[in-house]
Amino acid sequence: MLIFDLDGTLIDSNGLWVEVDRAFLNRRGAPYTREYYEGVAHTILPNCAKFTKEYLRLEESCEEIIAEWMELAADRYAHVPLKPHVREYLNRCREAGHAMAVFTACVPAHCEAAMAVHGLHTYFERVIYAQELGVDKRSPEIFRRVAADLGVSPKSCVLFDDSLSACKAAKAAGMTVVGVHDGYFQEAAVDMREVCDQYIMGFGELL
């Protein structure tokens, strides 16, 4: 089973969230810091909102914070491009008979918009949302749970992800891990190469 992350792996959307974060912080006169980035990167929105509320000492509820993020993101996911050679690689995997699924921390509505505009649903047996499971992708147990939901063992899974924490967790769960380079997380490249079974700059390398 091939399992793909969405943001920063299949679609080039990480820059969108940097823009959203900067706009949100600018409204409150707060800088975009490394500490803030590490608190909100690669996790589900409820966790991001909880961290943001505590980090900025905001009076707004987590629900209000999320609503503002959704407003700032608006319909941008309908315009986010695929990363280079993604479609060609998915076509090759489908032709080879590989079963494929998506496991993402993306907001379901945003994921659906991006997958619909690019016609990605035809490639995947399942789309599993970390947000609906109520957890992020930093625990090995969640990857074991995803494998079980897909009816396979972790050892039979290959994960493609741009997140160092997700790659570490999947590897600890027993999965084979392919780290996918994303320019917004360049500083993690050295660690990704150490953790992952393979680290690619782009899907063109796999064609």
C-alpha positions in Angstrom: 0.0 0.0 0.0 1.4 3.4 -1.0 0.3 6.2 1.4 0.7 9.8 0.3 0.6 13.0 2.3 -1.2 15.9 0.6 0.2 19.3 1.6 3.8 19.7 0.4 3.9 16.2 -1.0 1.3 15.9 -3.7 0.4 19.6 -3.9 2.5 22.7 -3.5 0.5 24.3 -0.7 2.9 24.9 2.1 3.5 28.5 0.9 -0.2 29.1 1.2 -0.1 28.4 4.9 2.9 30.6 5.5 1.0 33.4 3.9 -2.1 32.7 6.1 0.0 32.5 9.2 1.8 35.8 8.4 -1.5 37.6 7.7 -3.1 36.2 10.9 -0.1 37.4 13.0 0.1 40.7 11.2 -3.4 41.5 12.3 -2.2 41.2 15.9 1.1 42.9 15.5 3.0 39.7 16.1 6.1 38.5 14.2 6.3 35.2 12.3 8.9 33.4 14.4 10.7 30.0 14.2 9.0 29.1 17.5 5.6 29.8 16.0 6.3 27.9 12.8 7.4 24.8 14.8 4.2 25.0 16.9 1.8 25.0 13.9 3.6 23.1 11.2 2.5 19.6 10.1 -0.4 19.2 12.6 -4.2 19.4 12.6 -6.0 22.7 12.9 -7.4 22.1 16.4 -3.9 21.6 17.7 -2.7 24.7 15.8 -5.5 26.8 17.3 -4.7 25.6 20.8 -1.0 26.4 20.4 -1.8 29.8 18.8 -4.2 30.8 21.5 -1.7 30.0 24.2 1.3 31.4 22.4 -0.3 34.8 21.6 -2.5 34.8 24.8 -5.6 35.4 22.7 -9.1 35.9 24.0 -10.6 34.4 20.9 -11.8 30.8 21.2 -10.1 28.0 19.2 -13.2 27.8 17.0 -12.9 31.6 16.2 -9.2 31.2 15.4 -9.9 28.3 13.0 -12.7 30.3 11.4 -10.4 33.2 10.7 -7.8 30.9 9.2 -10.5 29.4 7.0 -11.5 32.9 5.9 -7.9 33.8 5.1 -7.4 30.5 3.1 -10.7 31.0 1.4 -10.8 29.1 -1.9 -7.0 29.0 -2.4 -7.0 25.2 -2.4 -8.9 25.2 -5.7 -5.8 26.9 -7.3 -2.9 25.1 -5.7 -0.8 23.3 -8.3 0.4 19.7 -8.1 4.1 19.3 -7.4 6.2 18.4 -10.4 5.7 14.9 -11.9 3.1 13.9 -9.4 0.5 12.9 -12.0 3.1 11.0 -14.0 4.2 9.0 -10.9 0.6 8.3 -9.8 -0.2 7.1 -13.3 2.8 4.7 -13.3 1.9 3.4 -9.8 -1.7 2.8 -11.0 -0.5 1.0 -14.1 1.7 -1.2 -11.9 -1.4 -2.2 -9.9 -0.3 -0.5 -6.6 -3.0 0.2 -4.1 -2.8 3.9 -3.0 -4.3 6.0 -0.2 -4.0 9.6 1.1 -3.4 10.3 4.8 -3.4 14.0 5.5 -3.6 16.6 8.2 -5.2 18.9 5.7 -8.7 20.3 6.5 -11.1 17.9 4.8 -12.8 20.7 2.8 -9.5 22.0 1.5 -8.3 18.5 0.6 -11.5 17.8 -1.3 -11.2 21.1 -3.2 -7.6 20.3 -4.3 -8.2 16.7 -5.2 -11.3 17.6 -7.1 -9.7 20.3 -9.3 -6.8 17.9 -10.1 -9.0 14.8 -10.5 -7.0 12.9 -7.9 -9.8 10.8 -6.4 -9.5 8.3 -9.2 -6.0 7.2 -8.0 -6.8 6.5 -4.4 -8.8 3.8 -2.6 -9.2 6.0 0.6 -8.6 9.4 1.9 -8.0 9.4 5.7 -8.1 12.7 7.6 -6.0 13.1 10.7 -8.4 15.8 11.8 -11.3 13.4 11.8 -9.2 10.9 13.9 -8.5 13.7 16.3 -4.7 13.3 16.2 -1.8 14.6 14.3 0.8 12.6 12.4 3.6 12.6 15.1 2.8 9.3 16.8 3.7 5.8 15.5 0.4 4.5 16.8 -1.6 6.7 14.4 0.3 5.1 11.5 -0.4 1.6 12.8 -4.1 2.6 13.1 -4.1 3.9 9.5 -2.6 0.7 8.2 -5.2 -1.3 10.2 -8.0 0.9 8.7 -6.6 0.1 5.2 -6.5 -3.6 6.0 -2.7 -4.0 5.7 0.3 -4.3 8.0 2.6 -1.3 8.5 5.4 -3.3 7.0 3.5 -3.5 3.7 3.1 0.3 3.5 5.3 2.9 1.9 4.7 6.5 3.1 5.5 9.6 1.0 5.6 12.7 3.2 7.5 16.0 3.5 7.2 16.2 7.3 10.2 15.1 9.4 8.0 14.3 12.4 5.6 12.2 10.2 8.4 10.3 8.6 9.9 9.5 12.0 6.6 8.3 13.3 5.8 6.1 10.3 9.3 4.7 10.3 8.9 3.8 14.0 5.6 2.1 13.1 7.4 -0.2 10.7 6.6 1.5 7.4 9.0 2.2 4.6 9.4 5.9 4.3 10.1 8.1 1.3 10.9 11.7 2.3 9.7 14.3 -0.2 11.7 17.6 -0.4 9.8 20.8 0.1 11.5 24.2 -0.2 9.7 25.6 2.8 11.3 23.0 5.1 14.8 23.0 3.6 16.4 23.0 7.1 15.0 19.5 7.7 16.7 18.0 4.7 19.7 16.6 6.5 17.6 14.9 9.2 15.2 13.6 6.5 18.0 11.9 4.7 19.0 10.2 7.9 15.5 9.1 8.9 14.0 8.1 5.6 14.6 5.0 3.6 14.8 7.3 0.5 14.8 11.1 0.2 13.7 12.6 -3.1 13.9 16.2 -4.4 10.9 15.4 -6.5 8.8 12.6 -8.0 10.7 12.9 -11.3 13.5 10.9 -9.7 11.1 7.9 -9.3 10.1 7.9 -13.0 
